[in-house]
Amino acid sequence: MTPADLADLLRATAAKVLVERGSDPAVLPDEVKVERPRNPEHGDYATNVAMQVGKRAGMNPRDFANLLAAALSQAEGIDVAEVAGPGFLNIRLAKAAQGAIVENILAAGARYGTADVLHGQKINLEFVSANPTGPIHLGGTRWAAVGDALGRILSAQGAAVTREYYFNDHGAQIDRFAKSLVAAATGQPTPEDGYAGGYITEIADTIVAANPDALSLPASEQHELFRREGVELMFAQIKQNLHEFGVDFDVYFNESSLFASGAVEKAIEELKDSGKLYEKDGAWWIASTEYGDDKDRVVIKSDGNSAYIGGDIAYFHNKRARGFDLCIYMLGADHHGYIGRLKAAAAAFGDDPNTVEVLIGQMVNLVKDGAAVKMSKRAGTVITLDDLVEAIGVDAARYSLVRSSVNTSIDIDLGLWTKQNNENPIYYVQYAHARTCNIIKNSEAFDFASVPVDLSLLTADREGEIIRTLGEYPRVVATAAEIREPHRVVRYLEELAGVYHPFQSDNEMRVLPMGDDPVSPRNAARLELVKATRQVLANGLALLGVSAPERM
């Protein structure tokens, strides 16, 4: 019985008790919350549902809890239900019900933790979307790891997820990039507002090598050559770096296509014609303050040209035209204003503003020997994806970036993440997986096949702790998807590793027989528990895009 199963049982039992007492079961919440108590002596799970609804149902909460406890104690899979305090309900599962969790995991395999709650929902998940003017910096690298993990988690809940990269190949920053390349190729200083770093020289040299007459072209043609080929080379490198990081996109959408196709002009005219924009000071505005922006935004400037938000409006319109039910934007720490702007755009087109979700990620810092790392070998003062991967590897980089809520800034201690011991969080989790694999492999030397498996024998406290933790996994994944927090999966894996390591190190919890001893029924049951643990660790690491090594 998983926590979700228990929650369903609790709600059904509570509804039956209320009906029998002549009360309306509508007072019950849609979902009854069950939690694991801090003190295992209080039971396997606890709920405060009686305190939530007792008074609304016209009963003293403790009296209602007593009625619930009596009814639950008769239910299949429940060993005992006891009332504590003003109406808390502590529940202990029957041993057979706990064993069923192990059985379900092994039957489901890689599907354990998946669901279909988002089936039929088309989600556009846009992340990274770094300008093709330089290598991906740490902030973009964080979004690469978090965005890819979130896409995997949403897919695991049944959603049809399209991963999209918005390719900003239009605007002033591209002109500055081209000017920087020309300056590097001609031996001139970097423009005051340009881009510097070894990568600029590398790209400029590549363009000149491929175009021997590049430096003799007229200025306008030269600028266009370096702009076109520079953007192409830079973006090819970005895509390659992301691929090596384990992140690939379904769609690469060019910003310039919105302007070239007339989509920006058409979208704005549609809003003007429908009265969703207002005119002031010779410009056309959208009322984005109604959706949390700090000020209304100009859409058409007084000179008749589209403001930058025009592209954002057309891009959202394009996504909806492609049939997406939900558009998630993952943006950097300096993009808070986009929340109101994009929701205002949705409302202006007659959509529910909630078809837009904007996640804002905070800063990432590298720390070595207690001091901040500020220099990159190729990108000047900006630390890049390559820098991080070179320092700690792909797995540790992805894991460390997903491990914390995106709402918080993080410091990545290079010394910690390269340690080969349990102080390193990813080592701690991956080593747990490797230990399970080692036991499973070594079990092949014994005759486990001839011993019937009886999972009700898993009665020890350490065994129960692992089983209850395993049972939490589907709920953790569902919550991570619902509130867009992949770090919950990371913390769960560390919790699971935290209960597994002591189990395997405990001589009283031996899985394999000693010496020439035959395989006992308890050995057989524990091996199934180890297999279930291995499966859940592998499933969770897969959601993070992190490997699950069999040996370490």
Buried (B, 14 or more C-beta within 10 A) or exposed (E): BBBBBBBBBBBBBBBBBBEEEEBEBEBBEEEBEBEBBEEEEBBBBBBBBBBBBBEEBEBBBBBBBBBBBEBBEEBEBBBBBBBBEEBBBBBBBBBBBBBBBBBBBBEBEEEBBBBEEBEEBBBBBBBBBBBBBBBBBBBBBBBBBBBBBBBBBBBBBBBBBBBBBBBBBBBEBBBBBBBBBBBBBEEEEBBEEBBBBEBBBBBBEBBBEEBEEBEEBEEEEBBEBBBBBBBBBBBEBBBEBBEEBBBEBEBEBBBBBBBEEEBBBEBBEBBBEEEBBEEEEEBBBBBBEEBBBEEBBBBBEEEEEBBEBBBBBBBBBBBBEBEBBBBBBBBBBEBBBBBBBBBBBBBBBEBEBEBBBBBBBBBBBBBEEEEEBEEBEBBBEBBBBBBBBEBBBBBBBBBBBBBBBBEEEBEBBBEBBBBEEBEBBBBBBBBBBBBBBBBBEEBEEBEBEEBEBBBBBBEBEBBBBBBBBBBBBBBBBBBBBEEBBBBBBBBBBBBBBBBBBEBBEEEEBBBBBEEEEEBEEBBBBBBBBBBBBBBBBBBBBBBBBBBBEBEE
